[in-house]
């Protein structure tokens, strides 16, 4: 949330916050629906294969948790690379500003 709101102009803060919250809610709902679908499909396949209900449910949940863990790893990697490139760009801009800025005070002799 903080990262998404970092470069937003004050007059657009409400709109940006609403968009970020809406995106998070919709993304969470869609993600949960997809994971539940994968788990249910896997459970049905294992049950049809002859596994017990407990084993089939466990297999379905294992698949859903594995997919969720993989998605979290991908999200962390994306965040690291995006934040790293943003910090590098900000650092370069800061160095340019310091190099071109006039001295704040000059010594009188």
Biopython code that builds the backbone (N, CA, C, O; Angstrom):
import numpy as np
from Bio.PDB.StructureBuilder import StructureBuilder

atoms = [
    (1, "UNK", "N", (0.831, -1.181, 0.000)),
    (1, "UNK", "CA", (0.000, 0.000, 0.000)),
    (1, "UNK", "C", (0.879, 1.249, 0.000)),
    (1, "UNK", "O", (0.634, 2.190, -0.755)),
    (2, "UNK", "N", (1.887, 1.248, 0.840)),
    (2, "UNK", "CA", (2.776, 2.405, 0.936)),
    (2, "UNK", "C", (3.517, 2.633, -0.367)),
    (2, "UNK", "O", (3.649, 3.771, -0.819)),
    (3, "UNK", "N", (3.998, 1.571, -0.967)),
    (3, "UNK", "CA", (4.735, 1.695, -2.220)),
    (3, "UNK", "C", (3.827, 2.216, -3.322)),
    (3, "UNK", "O", (4.246, 3.047, -4.128)),
    (4, "UNK", "N", (2.595, 1.740, -3.366)),
    (4, "UNK", "CA", (1.666, 2.180, -4.404)),
    (4, "UNK", "C", (1.301, 3.647, -4.256)),
    (4, "UNK", "O", (0.993, 4.311, -5.246)),
    (5, "UNK", "N", (1.331, 4.156, -3.044)),
    (5, "UNK", "CA", (0.916, 5.541, -2.797)),
    (5, "UNK", "C", (2.089, 6.521, -2.763)),
    (5, "UNK", "O", (1.881, 7.715, -2.550)),
    (6, "UNK", "N", (3.299, 6.044, -2.968)),
    (6, "UNK", "CA", (4.485, 6.869, -2.791)),
    (6, "UNK", "C", (4.516, 8.097, -3.686)),
    (6, "UNK", "O", (4.724, 9.204, -3.190)),
    (7, "UNK", "N", (4.318, 7.937, -4.982)),
    (7, "UNK", "CA", (4.471, 9.039, -5.929)),
    (7, "UNK", "C", (3.149, 9.658, -6.354)),
    (7, "UNK", "O", (3.087, 10.313, -7.395)),
    (8, "UNK", "N", (2.098, 9.468, -5.578)),
    (8, "UNK", "CA", (0.787, 10.001, -5.928)),
    (8, "UNK", "C", (0.676, 11.441, -5.437)),
    (8, "UNK", "O", (1.047, 11.764, -4.309)),
    (9, "UNK", "N", (0.157, 12.291, -6.311)),
    (9, "UNK", "CA", (-0.061, 13.690, -5.929)),
    (9, "UNK", "C", (-1.133, 13.753, -4.842)),
    (9, "UNK", "O", (-2.051, 12.933, -4.840)),
    (10, "UNK", "N", (-1.033, 14.703, -3.926)),
    (10, "UNK", "CA", (-2.006, 14.785, -2.825)),
    (10, "UNK", "C", (-3.469, 14.868, -3.291)),
    (10, "UNK", "O", (-4.354, 14.307, -2.645)),
    (11, "UNK", "N", (-3.721, 15.552, -4.391)),
    (11, "UNK", "CA", (-5.105, 15.682, -4.860)),
    (11, "UNK", "C", (-5.635, 14.358, -5.442)),
    (11, "UNK", "O", (-6.847, 14.200, -5.588)),
    (12, "UNK", "N", (-4.760, 13.421, -5.772)),
    (12, "UNK", "CA", (-5.173, 12.128, -6.320)),
    (12, "UNK", "C", (-5.058, 10.994, -5.302)),
    (12, "UNK", "O", (-5.253, 9.834, -5.663)),
    (13, "UNK", "N", (-4.752, 11.294, -4.060)),
    (13, "UNK", "CA", (-4.506, 10.260, -3.053)),
    (13, "UNK", "C", (-5.752, 9.413, -2.793)),
    (13, "UNK", "O", (-5.638, 8.197, -2.637)),
    (14, "UNK", "N", (-6.919, 10.013, -2.743)),
    (14, "UNK", "CA", (-8.149, 9.255, -2.495)),
    (14, "UNK", "C", (-8.447, 8.282, -3.614)),
    (14, "UNK", "O", (-8.785, 7.125, -3.367)),
    (15, "UNK", "N", (-8.322, 8.749, -4.845)),
    (15, "UNK", "CA", (-8.563, 7.890, -6.001)),
    (15, "UNK", "C", (-7.555, 6.740, -6.036)),
    (15, "UNK", "O", (-7.938, 5.590, -6.247)),
    (16, "UNK", "N", (-6.285, 7.038, -5.834)),
    (16, "UNK", "CA", (-5.251, 6.002, -5.868)),
    (16, "UNK", "C", (-5.465, 4.982, -4.756)),
    (16, "UNK", "O", (-5.319, 3.780, -4.982)),
    (17, "UNK", "N", (-5.805, 5.443, -3.571)),
    (17, "UNK", "CA", (-6.054, 4.539, -2.457)),
    (17, "UNK", "C", (-7.243, 3.624, -2.753)),
    (17, "UNK", "O", (-7.200, 2.426, -2.472)),
    (18, "UNK", "N", (-8.287, 4.191, -3.314)),
    (18, "UNK", "CA", (-9.455, 3.387, -3.680)),
    (18, "UNK", "C", (-9.123, 2.339, -4.727)),
    (18, "UNK", "O", (-9.585, 1.201, -4.640)),
    (19, "UNK", "N", (-8.323, 2.716, -5.716)),
    (19, "UNK", "CA", (-7.926, 1.760, -6.753)),
    (19, "UNK", "C", (-7.060, 0.641, -6.183)),
    (19, "UNK", "O", (-7.225, -0.523, -6.550)),
    (20, "UNK", "N", (-6.147, 0.985, -5.294)),
    (20, "UNK", "CA", (-5.283, -0.034, -4.688)),
    (20, "UNK", "C", (-6.111, -0.989, -3.834)),
    (20, "UNK", "O", (-5.917, -2.203, -3.897)),
    (21, "UNK", "N", (-7.024, -0.454, -3.042)),
    (21, "UNK", "CA", (-7.860, -1.313, -2.200)),
    (21, "UNK", "C", (-8.774, -2.204, -3.033)),
    (21, "UNK", "O", (-8.941, -3.384, -2.727)),
    (22, "UNK", "N", (-9.366, -1.642, -4.087)),
    (22, "UNK", "CA", (-10.243, -2.427, -4.953)),
    (22, "UNK", "C", (-9.460, -3.541, -5.646)),
    (22, "UNK", "O", (-9.925, -4.677, -5.735)),
    (23, "UNK", "N", (-8.276, -3.203, -6.131)),
    (23, "UNK", "CA", (-7.440, -4.203, -6.790)),
    (23, "UNK", "C", (-7.072, -5.321, -5.829)),
    (23, "UNK", "O", (-7.088, -6.492, -6.209)),
    (24, "UNK", "N", (-6.742, -4.980, -4.598)),
    (24, "UNK", "CA", (-6.395, -5.996, -3.604)),
    (24, "UNK", "C", (-7.585, -6.907, -3.307)),
    (24, "UNK", "O", (-7.425, -8.123, -3.202)),
    (25, "UNK", "N", (-8.771, -6.328, -3.173)),
    (25, "UNK", "CA", (-9.965, -7.125, -2.885)),
    (25, "UNK", "C", (-10.317, -8.052, -4.051)),
    (25, "UNK", "O", (-10.593, -9.234, -3.847)),
    (26, "UNK", "N", (-10.306, -7.514, -5.263)),
    (26, "UNK", "CA", (-10.643, -8.325, -6.438)),
    (26, "UNK", "C", (-9.574, -9.394, -6.662)),
    (26, "UNK", "O", (-9.897, -10.543, -6.963)),
    (27, "UNK", "N", (-8.308, -9.020, -6.518)),
    (27, "UNK", "CA", (-7.237, -9.994, -6.682)),
    (27, "UNK", "C", (-7.320, -11.116, -5.665)),
    (27, "UNK", "O", (-7.108, -12.282, -6.000)),
    (28, "UNK", "N", (-7.627, -10.770, -4.430)),
    (28, "UNK", "CA", (-7.781, -11.798, -3.400)),
    (28, "UNK", "C", (-8.940, -12.733, -3.685)),
    (28, "UNK", "O", (-8.827, -13.946, -3.504)),
    (29, "UNK", "N", (-10.063, -12.167, -4.135)),
    (29, "UNK", "CA", (-11.235, -12.991, -4.441)),
    (29, "UNK", "C", (-10.964, -13.912, -5.623)),
    (29, "UNK", "O", (-11.304, -15.095, -5.586)),
    (30, "UNK", "N", (-10.353, -13.368, -6.671)),
    (30, "UNK", "CA", (-10.034, -14.208, -7.834)),
    (30, "UNK", "C", (-9.000, -15.277, -7.494)),
    (30, "UNK", "O", (-9.120, -16.424, -7.923)),
    (31, "UNK", "N", (-7.985, -14.896, -6.722)),
    (31, "UNK", "CA", (-6.971, -15.859, -6.323)),
    (31, "UNK", "C", (-7.547, -16.995, -5.510)),
    (31, "UNK", "O", (-7.225, -18.162, -5.738)),
    (32, "UNK", "N", (-8.401, -16.651, -4.560)),
    (32, "UNK", "CA", (-9.033, -17.684, -3.739)),
    (32, "UNK", "C", (-9.917, -18.584, -4.589)),
    (32, "UNK", "O", (-9.924, -19.801, -4.400)),
    (33, "UNK", "N", (-10.664, -17.998, -5.525)),
    (33, "UNK", "CA", (-11.529, -18.800, -6.391)),
    (33, "UNK", "C", (-10.707, -19.769, -7.244)),
    (33, "UNK", "O", (-11.086, -20.928, -7.408)),
    (34, "UNK", "N", (-9.591, -19.299, -7.783)),
    (34, "UNK", "CA", (-8.743, -20.170, -8.601)),
    (34, "UNK", "C", (-8.116, -21.289, -7.768)),
    (34, "UNK", "O", (-8.091, -22.445, -8.190)),
    (35, "UNK", "N", (-7.615, -20.940, -6.592)),
    (35, "UNK", "CA", (-7.006, -21.966, -5.735)),
    (35, "UNK", "C", (-8.038, -22.999, -5.288)),
    (35, "UNK", "O", (-7.736, -24.191, -5.232)),
    (36, "UNK", "N", (-9.240, -22.556, -4.974)),
    (36, "UNK", "CA", (-10.300, -23.488, -4.581)),
    (36, "UNK", "C", (-10.680, -24.395, -5.752)),
    (36, "UNK", "O", (-10.966, -25.577, -5.561)),
    (37, "UNK", "N", (-10.681, -23.830, -6.973)),
    (37, "UNK", "CA", (-10.990, -24.634, -8.156)),
    (37, "UNK", "C", (-9.926, -25.692, -8.380)),
    (37, "UNK", "O", (-10.251, -26.848, -8.650)),
    (38, "UNK", "N", (-8.657, -25.313, -8.272)),
    (38, "UNK", "CA", (-7.580, -26.287, -8.430)),
    (38, "UNK", "C", (-7.664, -27.376, -7.372)),
    (38, "UNK", "O", (-7.498, -28.557, -7.679)),
    (39, "UNK", "N", (-7.921, -26.988, -6.129)),
    (39, "UNK", "CA", (-8.013, -27.962, -5.042)),
    (39, "UNK", "C", (-9.184, -28.924, -5.263)),
    (39, "UNK", "O", (-9.052, -30.130, -5.053)),
    (40, "UNK", "N", (-10.314, -28.389, -5.682)),
    (40, "UNK", "CA", (-11.494, -29.228, -5.906)),
    (40, "UNK", "C", (-11.279, -30.194, -7.063)),
    (40, "UNK", "O", (-11.645, -31.367, -6.985)),
    (41, "UNK", "N", (-10.684, -29.688, -8.131)),
    (41, "UNK", "CA", (-10.416, -30.548, -9.289)),
    (41, "UNK", "C", (-9.453, -31.669, -8.929)),
    (41, "UNK", "O", (-9.670, -32.823, -9.298)),
    (42, "UNK", "N", (-8.398, -31.333, -8.213)),
    (42, "UNK", "CA", (-7.409, -32.338, -7.804)),
    (42, "UNK", "C", (-8.044, -33.350, -6.851)),
    (42, "UNK", "O", (-7.788, -34.550, -6.956)),
    (43, "UNK", "N", (-8.867, -32.872, -5.928)),
    (43, "UNK", "CA", (-9.546, -33.772, -4.995)),
    (43, "UNK", "C", (-10.449, -34.737, -5.752)),
    (43, "UNK", "O", (-10.473, -35.931, -5.453)),
    (44, "UNK", "N", (-11.192, -34.226, -6.732)),
    (44, "UNK", "CA", (-12.071, -35.076, -7.537)),
    (44, "UNK", "C", (-11.298, -36.110, -8.329)),
    (44, "UNK", "O", (-11.704, -37.269, -8.415)),
    (45, "UNK", "N", (-10.170, -35.687, -8.912)),
    (45, "UNK", "CA", (-9.342, -36.624, -9.677)),
    (45, "UNK", "C", (-8.787, -37.734, -8.787)),
    (45, "UNK", "O", (-8.809, -38.908, -9.158)),
    (46, "UNK", "N", (-8.292, -37.354, -7.617)),
    (46, "UNK", "CA", (-7.735, -38.361, -6.706)),
    (46, "UNK", "C", (-8.814, -39.289, -6.164)),
    (46, "UNK", "O", (-8.583, -40.486, -5.994)),
    (47, "UNK", "N", (-9.980, -38.741, -5.898)),
    (47, "UNK", "CA", (-11.091, -39.551, -5.403)),
    (47, "UNK", "C", (-11.556, -40.528, -6.483)),
    (47, "UNK", "O", (-11.860, -41.683, -6.186)),
    (48, "UNK", "N", (-11.614, -40.069, -7.732)),
    (48, "UNK", "CA", (-12.019, -40.944, -8.839)),
    (48, "UNK", "C", (-10.981, -42.040, -9.078)),
    (48, "UNK", "O", (-11.318, -43.125, -9.552)),
    (49, "UNK", "N", (-9.739, -41.760, -8.756)),
    (49, "UNK", "CA", (-8.666, -42.740, -8.922)),
    (49, "UNK", "C", (-8.735, -43.831, -7.853)),
    (49, "UNK", "O", (-8.090, -44.872, -7.981)),
    (50, "UNK", "N", (-9.510, -43.591, -6.808)),
    (50, "UNK", "CA", (-9.680, -44.610, -5.781)),
    (50, "UNK", "C", (-9.061, -44.256, -4.444)),
    (50, "UNK", "O", (-9.092, -45.068, -3.519)),
    (51, "UNK", "N", (-8.496, -43.058, -4.320)),
    (51, "UNK", "CA", (-7.935, -42.649, -3.030)),
    (51, "UNK", "C", (-9.063, -42.404, -2.031)),
    (51, "UNK", "O", (-10.189, -42.097, -2.422)),
    (52, "UNK", "N", (-8.760, -42.539, -0.755)),
    (52, "UNK", "CA", (-9.763, -42.254, 0.273)),
    (52, "UNK", "C", (-10.088, -40.759, 0.251)),
    (52, "UNK", "O", (-9.328, -39.963, -0.301)),
    (53, "UNK", "N", (-11.197, -40.389, 0.843)),
    (53, "UNK", "CA", (-11.608, -38.985, 0.844)),
    (53, "UNK", "C", (-10.580, -38.112, 1.552)),
    (53, "UNK", "O", (-10.275, -37.013, 1.088)),
    (54, "UNK", "N", (-10.044, -38.591, 2.669)),
    (54, "UNK", "CA", (-9.040, -37.826, 3.411)),
    (54, "UNK", "C", (-7.781, -37.624, 2.569)),
    (54, "UNK", "O", (-7.232, -36.522, 2.534)),
    (55, "UNK", "N", (-7.325, -38.663, 1.899)),
    (55, "UNK", "CA", (-6.129, -38.558, 1.065)),
    (55, "UNK", "C", (-6.387, -37.649, -0.136)),
    (55, "UNK", "O", (-5.518, -36.868, -0.523)),
    (56, "UNK", "N", (-7.572, -37.749, -0.721)),
    (56, "UNK", "CA", (-7.916, -36.909, -1.865)),
    (56, "UNK", "C", (-7.981, -35.439, -1.461)),
    (56, "UNK", "O", (-7.469, -34.577, -2.175)),
    (57, "UNK", "N", (-8.606, -35.149, -0.326)),
    (57, "UNK", "CA", (-8.666, -33.767, 0.154)),
    (57, "UNK", "C", (-7.272, -33.231, 0.463)),
    (57, "UNK", "O", (-6.957, -32.086, 0.141)),
    (58, "UNK", "N", (-6.450, -34.053, 1.080)),
    (58, "UNK", "CA", (-5.079, -33.641, 1.386)),
    (58, "UNK", "C", (-4.307, -33.340, 0.105)),
    (58, "UNK", "O", (-3.573, -32.355, 0.036)),
    (59, "UNK", "N", (-4.472, -34.180, -0.895)),
    (59, "UNK", "CA", (-3.816, -33.950, -2.179)),
    (59, "UNK", "C", (-4.288, -32.665, -2.839)),
    (59, "UNK", "O", (-3.488, -31.926, -3.413)),
    (60, "UNK", "N", (-5.585, -32.399, -2.758)),
    (60, "UNK", "CA", (-6.124, -31.161, -3.325)),
    (60, "UNK", "C", (-5.579, -29.928, -2.619)),
    (60, "UNK", "O", (-5.201, -28.950, -3.264)),
    (61, "UNK", "N", (-5.540, -29.979, -1.298)),
    (61, "UNK", "CA", (-5.004, -28.844, -0.539)),
    (61, "UNK", "C", (-3.502, -28.677, -0.766)),
    (61, "UNK", "O", (-3.003, -27.553, -0.820)),
    (62, "UNK", "N", (-2.793, -29.777, -0.898)),
    (62, "UNK", "CA", (-1.354, -29.684, -1.173)),
    (62, "UNK", "C", (-1.108, -28.948, -2.488)),
    (62, "UNK", "O", (-0.218, -28.101, -2.575)),
    (63, "UNK", "N", (-1.901, -29.275, -3.513)),
    (63, "UNK", "CA", (-1.749, -28.594, -4.796)),
    (63, "UNK", "C", (-2.043, -27.104, -4.648)),
    (63, "UNK", "O", (-1.284, -26.274, -5.148)),
    (64, "UNK", "N", (-3.127, -26.758, -3.974)),
    (64, "UNK", "CA", (-3.487, -25.341, -3.806)),
    (64, "UNK", "C", (-2.408, -24.595, -3.021)),
    (64, "UNK", "O", (-2.039, -23.480, -3.389)),
    (65, "UNK", "N", (-1.904, -25.192, -1.955)),
    (65, "UNK", "CA", (-0.853, -24.532, -1.170)),
    (65, "UNK", "C", (0.449, -24.404, -1.958)),
    (65, "UNK", "O", (1.153, -23.402, -1.833)),
    (66, "UNK", "N", (0.771, -25.409, -2.765)),
    (66, "UNK", "CA", (1.981, -25.339, -3.589)),
    (66, "UNK", "C", (1.866, -24.212, -4.620)),
    (66, "UNK", "O", (2.826, -23.474, -4.839)),
    (67, "UNK", "N", (0.718, -24.080, -5.242)),
    (67, "UNK", "CA", (0.512, -22.998, -6.213)),
    (67, "UNK", "C", (0.584, -21.648, -5.516)),
    (67, "UNK", "O", (1.204, -20.717, -6.031)),
    (68, "UNK", "N", (-0.044, -21.533, -4.350)),
    (68, "UNK", "CA", (-0.007, -20.269, -3.601)),
    (68, "UNK", "C", (1.420, -19.916, -3.200)),
    (68, "UNK", "O", (1.813, -18.752, -3.279)),
    (69, "UNK", "N", (2.198, -20.902, -2.771)),
    (69, "UNK", "CA", (3.593, -20.644, -2.388)),
    (69, "UNK", "C", (4.409, -20.207, -3.598)),
    (69, "UNK", "O", (5.228, -19.294, -3.492)),
    (70, "UNK", "N", (4.199, -20.839, -4.731)),
    (70, "UNK", "CA", (4.902, -20.453, -5.952)),
    (70, "UNK", "C", (4.551, -19.021, -6.355)),
    (70, "UNK", "O", (5.427, -18.250, -6.748)),
    (71, "UNK", "N", (3.288, -18.674, -6.258)),
    (71, "UNK", "CA", (2.869, -17.306, -6.582)),
    (71, "UNK", "C", (3.482, -16.288, -5.621)),
    (71, "UNK", "O", (3.826, -15.180, -6.032)),
    (72, "UNK", "N", (3.618, -16.650, -4.362)),
    (72, "UNK", "CA", (4.248, -15.743, -3.397)),
    (72, "UNK", "C", (5.722, -15.531, -3.716)),
    (72, "UNK", "O", (6.227, -14.413, -3.611)),
    (73, "UNK", "N", (6.410, -16.597, -4.105)),
    (73, "UNK", "CA", (7.819, -16.462, -4.479)),
    (73, "UNK", "C", (7.956, -15.550, -5.694)),
    (73, "UNK", "O", (8.832, -14.687, -5.731)),
    (74, "UNK", "N", (7.090, -15.743, -6.684)),
    (74, "UNK", "CA", (7.118, -14.882, -7.876)),
    (74, "UNK", "C", (6.837, -13.434, -7.491)),
    (74, "UNK", "O", (7.506, -12.524, -7.982)),
    (75, "UNK", "N", (5.855, -13.210, -6.618)),
    (75, "UNK", "CA", (5.524, -11.848, -6.187)),
    (75, "UNK", "C", (6.690, -11.198, -5.447)),
    (75, "UNK", "O", (6.964, -10.014, -5.640)),
    (76, "UNK", "N", (7.367, -11.958, -4.611)),
    (76, "UNK", "CA", (8.515, -11.414, -3.878)),
    (76, "UNK", "C", (9.635, -11.057, -4.841)),
    (76, "UNK", "O", (10.259, -10.006, -4.697)),
    (77, "UNK", "N", (9.902, -11.917, -5.822)),
    (77, "UNK", "CA", (10.946, -11.622, -6.799)),
    (77, "UNK", "C", (10.610, -10.382, -7.626)),
    (77, "UNK", "O", (11.475, -9.543, -7.874)),
    (78, "UNK", "N", (9.362, -10.273, -8.047)),
    (78, "UNK", "CA", (8.948, -9.087, -8.803)),
    (78, "UNK", "C", (9.107, -7.839, -7.944)),
    (78, "UNK", "O", (9.620, -6.823, -8.413)),
    (79, "UNK", "N", (8.676, -7.911, -6.700)),
    (79, "UNK", "CA", (8.791, -6.757, -5.807)),
    (79, "UNK", "C", (10.257, -6.371, -5.583)),
    (79, "UNK", "O", (10.596, -5.188, -5.573)),
    (80, "UNK", "N", (11.112, -7.358, -5.406)),
    (80, "UNK", "CA", (12.527, -7.055, -5.196)),
    (80, "UNK", "C", (13.142, -6.367, -6.409)),
    (80, "UNK", "O", (13.892, -5.402, -6.264)),
    (81, "UNK", "N", (12.830, -6.857, -7.590)),
    (81, "UNK", "CA", (13.409, -6.257, -8.784)),
    (81, "UNK", "C", (12.818, -4.887, -9.067)),
    (81, "UNK", "O", (13.540, -3.986, -9.493)),
    (82, "UNK", "N", (11.531, -4.707, -8.844)),
    (82, "UNK", "CA", (10.907, -3.405, -9.072)),
    (82, "UNK", "C", (11.427, -2.392, -8.068)),
    (82, "UNK", "O", (11.767, -1.269, -8.440)),
    (83, "UNK", "N", (11.494, -2.774, -6.799)),
    (83, "UNK", "CA", (11.994, -1.859, -5.780)),
    (83, "UNK", "C", (13.460, -1.552, -5.983)),
    (83, "UNK", "O", (13.893, -0.422, -5.760)),
    (84, "UNK", "N", (14.233, -2.542, -6.404)),
    (84, "UNK", "CA", (15.652, -2.324, -6.627)),
    (84, "UNK", "C", (15.864, -1.350, -7.779)),
    (84, "UNK", "O", (16.724, -0.474, -7.684)),
    (85, "UNK", "N", (15.112, -1.476, -8.856)),
    (85, "UNK", "CA", (15.279, -0.557, -9.981)),
    (85, "UNK", "C", (14.785, 0.836, -9.610)),
    (85, "UNK", "O", (15.355, 1.827, -10.067)),
    (86, "UNK", "N", (13.744, 0.934, -8.797)),
    (86, "UNK", "CA", (13.271, 2.242, -8.343)),
    (86, "UNK", "C", (14.306, 2.916, -7.454)),
    (86, "UNK", "O", (14.546, 4.117, -7.582)),
    (87, "UNK", "N", (14.925, 2.150, -6.549)),
    (87, "UNK", "CA", (15.946, 2.726, -5.677)),
    (87, "UNK", "C", (17.158, 3.161, -6.471)),
    (87, "UNK", "O", (17.753, 4.198, -6.178)),
    (88, "UNK", "N", (17.533, 2.379, -7.478)),
    (88, "UNK", "CA", (18.683, 2.748, -8.303)),
    (88, "UNK", "C", (18.382, 4.031, -9.064)),
    (88, "UNK", "O", (19.242, 4.907, -9.157)),
    (89, "UNK", "N", (17.180, 4.154, -9.607)),
    (89, "UNK", "CA", (16.793, 5.365, -10.323)),
    (89, "UNK", "C", (16.738, 6.568, -9.402)),
    (89, "UNK", "O", (17.143, 7.665, -9.789)),
    (90, "UNK", "N", (16.244, 6.377, -8.193)),
    (90, "UNK", "CA", (16.178, 7.477, -7.229)),
    (90, "UNK", "C", (17.576, 7.886, -6.796)),
    (90, "UNK", "O", (17.847, 9.072, -6.607)),
    (91, "UNK", "N", (18.466, 6.909, -6.638)),
    (91, "UNK", "CA", (19.837, 7.212, -6.249)),
    (91, "UNK", "C", (20.563, 7.992, -7.335)),
    (91, "UNK", "O", (21.308, 8.924, -7.035)),
    (92, "UNK", "N", (20.355, 7.623, -8.589)),
    (92, "UNK", "CA", (20.981, 8.338, -9.692)),
    (92, "UNK", "C", (20.452, 9.762, -9.780)),
    (92, "UNK", "O", (21.216, 10.700, -10.005)),
    (93, "UNK", "N", (19.135, 9.921, -9.603)),
    (93, "UNK", "CA", (18.546, 11.256, -9.643)),
    (93, "UNK", "C", (19.089, 12.109, -8.507)),
    (93, "UNK", "O", (19.353, 13.297, -8.691)),
    (94, "UNK", "N", (19.256, 11.504, -7.325)),
    (94, "UNK", "CA", (19.776, 12.237, -6.183)),
    (94, "UNK", "C", (21.205, 12.697, -6.430)),
    (94, "UNK", "O", (21.568, 13.820, -6.079)),
    (95, "UNK", "N", (22.020, 11.832, -7.034)),
    (95, "UNK", "CA", (23.396, 12.214, -7.344)),
    (95, "UNK", "C", (23.444, 13.339, -8.370)),
    (95, "UNK", "O", (24.266, 14.249, -8.265)),
    (96, "UNK", "N", (22.556, 13.271, -9.364)),
    (96, "UNK", "CA", (22.508, 14.338, -10.372)),
    (96, "UNK", "C", (22.094, 15.656, -9.735)),
    (96, "UNK", "O", (22.644, 16.707, -10.064)),
    (97, "UNK", "N", (21.127, 15.605, -8.824)),
    (97, "UNK", "CA", (20.670, 16.826, -8.168)),
    (97, "UNK", "C", (21.784, 17.426, -7.327)),
    (97, "UNK", "O", (21.958, 18.644, -7.306)),
    (98, "UNK", "N", (22.535, 16.586, -6.639)),
    (98, "UNK", "CA", (23.632, 17.099, -5.822)),
    (98, "UNK", "C", (24.742, 17.682, -6.687)),
    (98, "UNK", "O", (25.355, 18.684, -6.320)),
    (99, "UNK", "N", (25.000, 17.067, -7.820)),
    (99, "UNK", "CA", (26.089, 17.529, -8.684)),
    (99, "UNK", "C", (25.748, 18.861, -9.344)),
    (99, "UNK", "O", (26.631, 19.692, -9.556)),
    (100, "UNK", "N", (24.473, 19.070, -9.672)),
    (100, "UNK", "CA", (24.090, 20.291, -10.368)),
    (100, "UNK", "C", (23.641, 21.399, -9.434)),
    (100, "UNK", "O", (23.490, 22.545, -9.857)),
    (101, "UNK", "N", (23.421, 21.064, -8.148)),
    (101, "UNK", "CA", (22.948, 22.086, -7.206)),
    (101, "UNK", "C", (24.063, 23.068, -6.877)),
    (101, "UNK", "O", (25.241, 22.716, -6.828)),
    (102, "UNK", "N", (23.655, 24.300, -6.655)),
    (102, "UNK", "CA", (24.632, 25.325, -6.257)),
    (102, "UNK", "C", (24.899, 25.166, -4.772)),
    (102, "UNK", "O", (24.023, 24.720, -4.031)),
    (103, "UNK", "N", (26.089, 25.523, -4.328)),
    (103, "UNK", "CA", (26.375, 25.423, -2.888)),
    (103, "UNK", "C", (25.430, 26.318, -2.090)),
    (103, "UNK", "O", (25.090, 27.422, -2.514)),
    (104, "UNK", "N", (25.019, 25.824, -0.938)),
    (104, "UNK", "CA", (24.082, 26.556, -0.115)),
    (104, "UNK", "C", (24.719, 27.808, 0.489)),
    (104, "UNK", "O", (24.038, 28.818, 0.665)),
    (105, "UNK", "N", (25.955, 27.758, 0.793)),
    (105, "UNK", "CA", (26.638, 28.922, 1.326)),
    (105, "UNK", "C", (28.026, 29.019, 0.714)),
    (105, "UNK", "O", (28.615, 28.010, 0.326)),
    (106, "UNK", "N", (28.526, 30.194, 0.633)),
    (106, "UNK", "CA", (29.883, 30.359, 0.095)),
    (106, "UNK", "C", (30.724, 31.032, 1.148)),
    (106, "UNK", "O", (30.240, 31.835, 1.946)),
    (107, "UNK", "N", (31.975, 30.693, 1.134)),
    (107, "UNK", "CA", (32.864, 31.265, 2.129)),
    (107, "UNK", "C", (33.350, 32.629, 1.651)),
    (107, "UNK", "O", (33.778, 32.776, 0.507)),
    (108, "UNK", "N", (33.285, 33.582, 2.497)),
    (108, "UNK", "CA", (33.765, 34.921, 2.176)),
    (108, "UNK", "C", (35.171, 35.052, 2.768)),
    (108, "UNK", "O", (35.395, 34.714, 3.931)),
    (109, "UNK", "N", (36.085, 35.529, 1.988)),
    (109, "UNK", "CA", (37.447, 35.680, 2.507)),
    (109, "UNK", "C", (37.875, 37.118, 2.499)),
    (109, "UNK", "O", (38.995, 37.431, 2.903)),
]
sb = StructureBuilder()
sb.init_structure("model")
sb.init_model(0)
sb.init_chain("A")
sb.init_seg("    ")
for serial, (resi, resn, name, xyz) in enumerate(atoms, 1):
    if name == "N":
        sb.init_residue(resn, " ", resi, " ")
    sb.init_atom(name, np.array(xyz, "f"), 0.0, 1.0, " ", f" {name:<3s}", serial, name[0])
structure = sb.get_structure()
